[in-house]
Amino acid sequence: MGMQAAGGGGGLQSEINVTPMV
């Protein structure tokens, strides 16, 4: 959930919080 969004580099803080893959 949101992993794809974070992986794509959306830059959503909420997404990064859920997936600390930065």
Summary of the structure (lengths in Angstrom):
residues: 22
radius of gyration: 6.4
end to end distance: 15.9
largest distance: 15.9
contacts: 45
relative contact order: 0.36
helix: 50%
strand: 0%
